């Protein structure tokens, strides 16, 4: 499902905005000052440890980012255990060396991506 968010819901003059993609992984984000798709997005993503070594963060851009960064923001997400982060046209994929601890909403990452 795709949501078109009116500019007044997320655009602040001279400020930054974080949009949660947890419940809406496919969002068309537009820069109201340019009337064009956004080329830079950032946010925080929270997931539960399930025993998996791979986690996906939807970024909402219109293509594969040329620059992206993911940083663990919880102890269980542990930056030193991240093997690599890759990007696709729809998501940032975090791959761990060893599966993070199993738990409920115990993994969080701060992330950014740019076309």
C-alpha positions in Angstrom: 0.0 0.0 0.0 1.3 3.5 -0.9 0.5 6.6 1.1 0.9 10.1 -0.4 1.5 12.4 2.6 0.5 16.0 2.1 3.5 18.4 2.5 2.0 20.2 5.5 2.1 16.9 7.5 5.9 16.5 7.4 7.6 19.7 6.1 8.8 22.3 8.5 10.6 25.4 7.2 14.2 25.2 8.1 13.8 21.9 10.1 14.1 18.2 9.7 11.4 15.6 10.0 11.5 11.9 10.9 8.8 9.7 9.4 8.3 6.2 10.8 8.1 3.6 8.2 7.4 0.7 10.6 3.7 0.6 9.9 3.8 2.1 6.4 6.8 0.7 4.6 5.9 2.1 1.2 5.5 5.9 1.4 6.0 8.4 -1.3 7.8 11.3 0.3 7.9 14.6 -1.4 9.8 17.8 -0.7 7.2 20.5 -0.8 9.7 23.2 -1.6 10.7 21.4 -4.8 7.5 19.5 -5.6 9.7 16.5 -6.2 10.4 13.2 -4.5 12.6 13.6 -1.5 16.3 12.7 -2.1 17.3 12.4 1.6 15.5 10.5 4.4 16.4 9.5 7.9 14.8 7.9 10.9 14.9 5.4 13.7 13.8 1.8 13.2 12.8 -0.6 16.0 12.5 -4.4 15.6 12.5 -7.5 17.7 15.4 -9.9 17.8 14.1 -13.2 16.4 17.3 -15.3 16.0 17.8 -13.9 12.4 21.1 -12.4 11.2 19.4 -10.1 8.7 17.1 -7.1 9.2 15.4 -4.9 6.7 14.7 -1.2 7.1 12.4 0.3 4.4 13.7 3.8 3.3 10.9 5.1 1.1 13.1 6.6 -1.6 12.3 6.4 -5.3 15.4 4.3 -6.0 18.6 2.7 -4.6 20.5 5.2 -2.4 24.0 6.2 -3.4 24.8 6.9 0.2 23.4 5.3 3.3 24.4 4.8 7.0 23.0 2.7 9.8 24.1 2.9 13.4 22.9 0.8 16.3 21.0 2.8 18.9 20.4 -0.1 21.4 22.8 -2.3 23.2 21.4 -5.5 21.6 21.7 -4.0 18.1 25.5 -3.8 18.7 27.5 -2.0 16.0 30.5 -4.3 16.5 28.4 -7.3 15.5 27.2 -5.8 12.2 28.9 -7.6 9.2 27.7 -5.3 6.5 24.8 -3.0 5.4 23.6 -3.0 1.9 20.9 -1.0 0.0 18.2 -2.0 -2.4 15.6 0.2 -4.2 13.3 -0.3 -1.2 15.3 -1.1 1.9 18.5 -1.0 3.9 19.6 -4.5 4.8 21.6 -5.1 8.0 23.5 -8.3 8.1 25.0 -9.5 11.4 27.9 -11.9 12.1 25.9 -13.5 14.9 22.2 -13.1 15.5 21.4 -10.4 18.0 19.7 -11.3 21.3 16.1 -12.5 21.0 13.7 -10.1 22.6 10.7 -7.8 22.0 11.5 -4.4 20.4 15.1 -4.8 21.7 16.9 -3.7 18.4 16.9 -0.1 17.3 18.9 1.7 14.6 19.3 5.3 13.5 19.6 5.5 9.8 19.9 7.8 6.8 19.8 7.4 3.1 20.3 9.7 0.1 19.7 9.2 -3.7 
